[in-house]
Amino acid sequence: MTTDTLNEPLLVSGSYDHTIRVWQPYSGVCLRVMQHTDSQVNSLDISPKRNMLAACGYQHIRLYDLHSNYPIVNFEGVPKNVTSVGFQEDGKWMYTGGEDGKVRIWDMSSPNPSCKRIFDCQSPVNAVCLLPNQVELLIAHQGGGIYLWDVKSDQHDHLLPEVECSIQDVAVSPNGAYMAAVNNKGNCFIWTLSSAGGSPGHGSQLTRSEAKLKIQAHEKYGLRCRFSPDSSMLVTCSGDGTARIYRTDTWALHAELRIERYWMWDAIFNNDSKYLFTVSSDNLPRLWRIDTKTVEREYSGHMKAVTALAFRDERIANGFTATDNGSGLSSTH
């Protein structure tokens, strides 16, 4: 790889063409093409130290060195479709969720990661999200509900915002104030979150949630929801070809970004929350400027629908992530 992966922004996209592409987001240069054989890519995450990439798909969980084209670890014996993957903030463990109904916690302290905990939702899992406290997981499943699971104490709770639907994605704001979920009817649900006190995972109660509002976000299938790094915005993606951005102070629609005739599969904000990356079924990742609602850049190379994104724009100092509070990616335009 010709760039410094510890200090340069990294954009990663995964596709139905069985490849993962690593990009320089500001130049559009493709740095690396990784092979993800025998499966589409459902979810991606870059490790906190920016040296590893986790990817999952049908019966596959793979760990890549960002300096290699091929996986260095294949997690064996995972049945069905694996739909979600992510790292704990220190990279000590990783979580996955899949259509076998299981959420797994993987110990990443050894070269051969092992499964240390399993939570059985008894319903296919569509998405998993880690709360800022790094102890509780939100789990969206096809039965229409959301589990909150404390991985240390094993306590759990269950929300059912709407019957006869499937929750497709769930997200929590970085400031821990809000939780959002989208379902296959295009509805978006918002909750306010509050701590029950005490230290999570040590006999305390679970984080409390209170339903705030329901937004008819899309006319078709909801696919993804994500908050901006500054917690000021929420984006939802849909089969109607749009990414819609809502302001969290009023929950009013702030911007709509549209790709005609295609599904908008995933979206992620850059660090200063002024730009949005999207991927869609027309084979293209894009970079949008939010205030003008215009496409700043397209990333060409994938041959089929692009369904997953990961992005990191933090510098690594002495082995730890150091957030750049400057203009971030916007300084390149």
N, C-alpha and C positions, 0 to 999 in steps of 0.2 A: 504494500500500500504506500502511495507516494505522499500521503499527508500524515501529520502528527495526530494520531487518534486521541491523544490525551488533551489536546489544546485546541483542536478545530471542531466546529459544529459537525455533527454527523446526522444524516438522514438515511433511513433504511426502509425499503419497501419490499413487500412479499406478494407473490402473484400465483394465479392458477397456471402459469407457465412453468411451475416447479422451480423457479429461481428466486433468489433474494438479491437485491441490488443495494449497494452502499454508495451514497452520493455525497459530494460536496454541495450542500444546499445553496450556497451563494453563487457558485459558478455553473451548476448543473452538470458538472463532470461526474461520470460514473467511475468510481474508484475500484470497485470489485463486483464480480458476479459470483454468488455462492450457489451451489447446487442443492436443491431441496427435493431429492428424487422421490418418486412414487406418491407425491401428495401436493395438494395446494397448500398455501401458507395461510393459517387462520389468525395467528397472533404473533407479535414480536416484542422483545424488550431488550434494551442495551443495559449491560450491567453497570452499577454505579462507578466502577473504576474504568469503564469504557474499553475493556479489553475483551469482553465476551458478548456474544449475542445469543439469546434464547429464541427458538422458533418452534411452533407446534402446528400440526396438521392431522391428517387422518392416520391414526395409530402411530404417530411419531411425536416425540419431543427431542429436539436436538440442540446441542450447545456448540457454537462456533467460536473459534478464535478469530477476531476481526482482522487478522493478518493472513488468513487462510481461506481457500475457496470451499473447503469441505468441513463437515462437522468433526469435532474432536471427541464428543461424547454423544452416544445414542442411548436414550433412556429406554430400557427394554421392557417388554411385557405390558405396554399401555394399550388397552382395548378401545375400539371405536374412535370417534372424532375427538381430538383434543382442541378445545376452542379458545383457551385463554392461558397466558403465561406472564409472569412478572417477578421481579426481584424485590426483596426487602432492601431497605435503604443502604445497608452496609454490605450487601451481597452475601450475607451469611446463610440465607436460605432463599429458596425460590418456590413459588406456588404455581400449580396448574389446575385447570378444571376442564371437564369434558363430558361427552354425551353418555358415558357410563354412569353418570350421576355422582362421581367422586371428585372432591377437591383434595389434592395431595400437596404436602409440604416436603420439599427436598432439601436435605442438608448439603450445603455446597462447600463444606470445610475440607473435603478430600477430593482427590482427582477423579474419583468415581462416586458421584453424588448418589445418596440413598434416600428412599422415602421414609420419613420419620413419623408422619401423622396423616390420617385420612379422615375426611368428613364426608358422610354419605347423605346426599340430598334426596335420594330416591326419585330423582327426576333429572333429565339431561341438563347439564350446566352450560349456559351460553356465555357467561362472563364472570370474572372475578376481579375485585378491586381491593387494594390494601388501604386502610385508613391511615391518616398521618401519624397515629400513635404506634404504628408498626406492629400491632398485636392483633387487631381485629380485621377480618375479611368480610366484604360484602359479596354475596354470591347470587347471581341472577339465574333463574332456571325456567325451563319450558312449561312448568306447571303454573306459571303466572306469579310466582312469589320471589321474595328476596330473603335469603338467610343472612344474619349477622353472626359470625363465628369468632370467638376468642380462641386463638390457636394455643395459648398457654393454659388457660383454665378449662378449656373445652366447653364453656358455656355457649349457648346459642339462642337466638330469637328468630322469629319469622314474620315477615310482612306480606300481605296479599292485597296489592293496590287495586287490582281489577280482575274479575273472574273471566274464565274462558279466553285467556290470552297467554302469550309467551313473553317474558321479560327478556329482551335481546341484549341489553347492556346496562351497566350500572357504574356510577362515578361518584366521587366525593371531592369537594373543593379542597385545594391545598391548605386553606386556613381552617379546615375542619368544621365549617359552619353549615354546609349544605350537602345534601345527597340528591342525586338525580338518577332516573331510570327511564328507558324508552322501551315500548313494547311493539309487537307486530301489528298493532292497529294504528301506529303512528302517534300514540299518546306519550307525553312526557310527564313524569310525576316528580315533584320537588318536596323534600322534607328538610326541616331544620334539625340539626344535630346538637346535642349537648352532652357533656360528660357527666357521668353519675358520681364522680368523685373517686378518690383513691387512685391507685396505680393499676392500669389495665393488666390483666393476667395474674393478679395477686389477690384473688378473693373479692375484688370489687365487682360492681354491677356493670353490665354492658352499656355502651354508649346509647343514649336515648334518642329516639327519632320522633318527630311530630310532623304529620302531614301538613303541607303548606298550600300547595295548589296543583292543579292538573292543567296541562297545556296541550291543546290539539296542535302538536308541532308539525305533523305531516299528514298528507292525504293517504299515503301508502305506508308500507312496512318500515318501521324504525330499525336502524342498524347499529348506531353508535352514539354515545354521548360522552363529552369530555369537557372539563373545566379548564379555563386559562390559568397559567401559573400565578397570576395576581388575584385569582378568584373573582374577577370582575365580570367574566363572561362564561357562558355555557354554549357549546355547539352540539347540535344534533344532526345526524346524517340519516338518509332514507333511500328507499327504492324509488322515490319520486324524483331523484336526480338533484336534490338540493342538500346543502349544508346551511342550517339556520342558526344564527348566533343571537343569543338573548343576554341582556344585561342583568346581572344578579341583584342590582339595587331596586329595579322595578319589575323585572321579568318581562319587559317589553321586547319585542323583536327589534334587534339592532341592525341586522344585515342578513340578506339571503344570497347565497352563492349557488349558481345553477349550472348544471351540465345537462343539456337536453338529451332525452331518450336513454339515459344511462343511470345505473345505480351509483349512488355516492356511498362508498363502503366505509371509509374511515377518515378522520380528521384530527389534527393535533396543532396546537398553538406553538409559536416560537416563544422564546423566553420573555420578550417584552410585550407579548400579547397583541402586537400590531399586525402580525402576519399569521396566516393559517395554511398548513399543508393539507391537501386532500388526496385521496386515491379513489378511483372509480372504475367501472366496468368497461370504459373505453381504452383501457391499458395504460393510462397516464396518471402519475403523480403530478400535482400542481402546487405552486406557491401563489397564494392570493394576498393582496394587500386589503385589509379589512375595511379601512375607511373609504376607499374608492371602489371596493367590490370588483376589483380587476385582477386578472391573472398576470403575475409578474414573471412566471417562469413555468415551463413544462419540462418534464424529465422523460425523455424518450428512450425506449429500450425493451420494455416488457412486451410480450407477444400476446398475452391474454389479460383478463381482468385482474386489477391490482386490488387486494383486499385487506392489507395490513400495513401499518406504519409504526415506526419508532423514531424518536428524535432526541438528541442530547446536545445542549449548547453550553455546558458547564466546563470550565477548566479543571484539570486535576492538579492539585498542589500537594506534594509529599504523600501521595497515595490517597488523598481524600478529595471529594468533590468540592470545588469552590465555585459558587454561583457568581456569574458576571452580571453586575447590576447596571452595566452600561446599556448601550442601545441595542446590543445583541445583533441579530441578523439584519435589522433595519439599517445598520451602519454600512451595509454593502450595497445599498441602492441609492 
